[in-house]
Structures are given as C-alpha cells and as structure tokens.
Amino acid sequence: MHRICFTLQVKPDRLEEYRRRHAPVWREMLDALRDAGWHDYSLFLRDDGLLVGMLLTDDFAAAQAAMEATEVNTRWQAEMAEFFESGRPDHAMQVLTEVFNLDRQLSETP
C-alpha cells in the first residue's frame, strides 16, 4: 500500500462553499472512490486555500484511471472545477514526494 499526498489551491473567496460541498460528498462518489482503490482518503484545507490530500492505494495511476472512467467523477469534477484556478482538480494535483516516514525508519533501524 502506497501513501499519496498531493496539493491543490482552492480560490480563497470560495472556501466556505467548498467546505459545504464536502459535508457530505455524494454517496455514489464515495462508493466510486472506494471501489477504485482510494483508501483512508482525507482532505485538509488551510485558510489561504491550500488543500492537502492524503490517501492510501495499491496503485495510484490505476486508482486515478478507474475514477476517470466513472460518470459520477465526470459530474463531480465539473462541479468542483469552479473552485480552482487550475480547472478540474483531478487533473491538477501536485503529488508530493515523501521524504520521511517514522514507521518505516523505526522498522529499518535496530
């Protein structure tokens, strides 16, 4: 299982509405994410609009492709695009490189 972290930028004047749209997310979108291999998926939003996402998956490219193939994702991304300068957020994720992992280092160090 791989841990994926990514960033996006929400328009600062749209933060409250963005929060409202995620409480709750459509059930069929939740099911699609789970079925596509997105596990323990969370989003964190800073007051200036920095959005950080974190998830676990066996294969991130395959999980993204599986979502791309769903009708519900097409509808969701069309609705979410207005919140981002970059358009569709699923096409603009900036995936971060993990540089430290406590559990991994503890397991590798005698």
C-alpha positions as CSV (number, residue, x, y, z in Angstrom):
1,M,0.0,0.0,0.0
2,H,1.4,3.4,-1.0
3,R,0.7,6.7,0.8
4,I,0.0,9.5,-1.6
5,C,0.0,13.2,-0.7
6,F,-1.0,16.0,-3.1
7,T,-1.7,19.7,-3.0
8,L,-4.2,21.9,-4.9
9,Q,-5.2,25.6,-4.4
10,V,-8.8,26.5,-3.7
11,K,-9.8,30.0,-4.6
12,P,-9.7,31.9,-1.3
13,D,-13.1,33.5,-2.0
14,R,-14.7,30.1,-2.4
15,L,-13.5,28.4,0.8
16,E,-16.8,28.3,2.7
17,E,-18.7,26.9,-0.3
18,Y,-16.0,24.3,-0.9
19,R,-16.3,23.1,2.7
20,R,-20.1,22.9,2.3
21,R,-19.8,20.8,-0.8
22,H,-17.8,18.3,1.1
23,A,-20.2,17.9,4.0
24,P,-21.4,15.4,2.8
25,V,-20.0,14.2,-0.5
26,W,-22.4,12.3,-2.8
27,R,-22.7,8.7,-1.7
28,E,-22.1,7.4,-5.3
29,M,-18.9,9.4,-5.4
30,L,-17.7,7.9,-2.1
31,D,-18.5,4.4,-3.4
32,A,-16.7,5.1,-6.6
33,L,-13.5,6.3,-4.8
34,R,-13.6,3.2,-2.6
35,D,-14.2,0.8,-5.5
36,A,-11.4,2.5,-7.5
37,G,-8.8,1.8,-4.7
38,W,-8.7,5.1,-2.8
39,H,-8.4,4.2,0.9
40,D,-8.2,6.3,4.1
41,Y,-8.6,9.4,1.8
42,S,-8.6,12.8,3.6
43,L,-8.5,16.4,2.5
44,F,-7.2,19.2,4.7
45,L,-7.9,22.9,3.9
46,R,-5.8,25.8,5.1
47,D,-7.4,29.3,5.5
48,D,-5.5,30.6,2.4
49,G,-6.9,27.9,0.2
50,L,-4.1,25.4,0.3
51,L,-5.7,22.0,0.0
52,V,-3.7,18.9,1.0
53,G,-5.0,15.4,0.2
54,M,-3.7,12.1,1.5
55,L,-4.7,8.6,0.6
56,L,-3.5,5.0,0.6
57,T,-3.7,3.0,-2.6
58,D,-2.0,0.0,-4.1
59,D,-1.5,1.8,-7.5
60,F,-2.2,5.5,-7.7
61,A,-2.2,5.6,-11.5
62,A,-4.7,2.7,-11.7
63,A,-6.9,4.4,-9.0
64,Q,-6.9,7.6,-10.9
65,A,-7.7,5.8,-14.2
66,A,-10.6,3.9,-12.5
67,M,-12.1,7.2,-11.3
68,E,-11.6,8.9,-14.7
69,A,-13.8,6.1,-16.2
70,T,-16.8,6.8,-13.9
71,E,-19.7,9.0,-14.8
72,V,-20.0,10.3,-11.2
73,N,-16.4,11.5,-11.3
74,T,-17.1,13.4,-14.5
75,R,-20.1,15.2,-12.9
76,W,-18.2,15.8,-9.6
77,Q,-15.1,17.3,-11.3
78,A,-17.3,19.5,-13.4
79,E,-18.9,20.9,-10.2
80,M,-15.5,21.2,-8.4
81,A,-13.6,22.9,-11.2
82,E,-15.1,26.3,-10.4
83,F,-13.3,26.3,-7.0
84,F,-9.8,26.0,-8.6
85,E,-7.8,28.3,-10.8
86,S,-6.4,25.2,-12.5
87,G,-9.8,23.8,-13.6
88,R,-10.5,20.2,-12.9
89,P,-8.8,19.3,-9.6
90,D,-8.2,15.6,-10.5
91,H,-6.0,16.8,-13.5
92,A,-4.1,19.4,-11.5
93,M,-3.0,17.5,-8.4
94,Q,0.6,18.2,-7.4
95,V,1.8,14.9,-5.9
96,L,4.4,15.4,-3.2
97,T,7.5,13.2,-2.6
98,E,7.6,11.6,0.8
99,V,10.9,12.4,2.5
100,F,10.3,11.0,6.0
101,N,8.2,8.2,7.4
102,L,8.5,7.4,11.1
103,D,7.2,3.9,11.0
104,R,9.4,2.9,8.1
105,Q,12.5,4.3,9.7
106,L,11.7,2.7,13.1
107,S,11.3,-0.7,11.4
108,E,14.6,-0.4,9.5
109,T,16.7,0.8,12.4
110,P,17.9,-1.7,15.0
